[in-house]
Amino acid sequence: MYSMQYTTQRLILKPVSTEDAPFIFRLMNTESWKKYIGDRKIESIDKAILYIESKMLPQYKTHGFGNYVILISESMEKIGTCGIYDREGLEGVDIGYALHPDYERNGYAYEASSKILQVAFEQFNLPLISGITTEANRASRKLLVKLGLTEKGTINLENDPETLLLYQIDRKTYEMGKQNIRI
C-alpha cells in the first residue's frame, strides 16, 4: 500500500492509481496543462496508464509520497492533482498542482497544496520544499507565495529547455508561518 489519503474541509486527496487514467488523460490534455506544465504526449487512456505506472507510482514506492488526485468531498468528483515529487536536479522535493480548468479560482489549489505542504513537513519530516513554475504562470507564482514559499531565482532542469522560477520554504519557516495556513 502506498501513502495514505488526506482530507481538508472540502477535499479528499487520494494517491493516484491506474484507475485514475481516464481523468489523468483529460487533465494532461487541457490547454493549461500543456501550456504551463508541458505536453507529455498522453494521447490515449492506455498512455495515461503507462505514464502513471512509470512516472507517478515509482515515487510512492521509493519515497512513500507522490501525486494525489484531488476530489470534492461532497460529490467525489475528480478535479485535479497535487503532490510532492523528488525531481532530479532540484534541491528539496517539488510541490506541484494542477486543476481541471472547470474548477480553477475556487481556492481548491490552495486548500490541497496547503495540506500537502503540511504532510510534507509534519508526516514525512522533509527539510525543504521547492516549487518551480514558468514566469508566465502568474497563478502558480501567486499560489507558491501564498503558501509561504519565497522566490530564490531561476533554475534549468535537465531535459527541460525552459528556464523556471524557483521558490522554496524550509521547515523552520513553515513552522513559523503555519498558524496562517487554514486547511
Summary of the structure (lengths in Angstrom):
residues: 183
radius of gyration: 15.3
end to end distance: 25.4
largest distance: 44.7
contacts: 564
relative contact order: 0.15
helix: 40%
strand: 26%
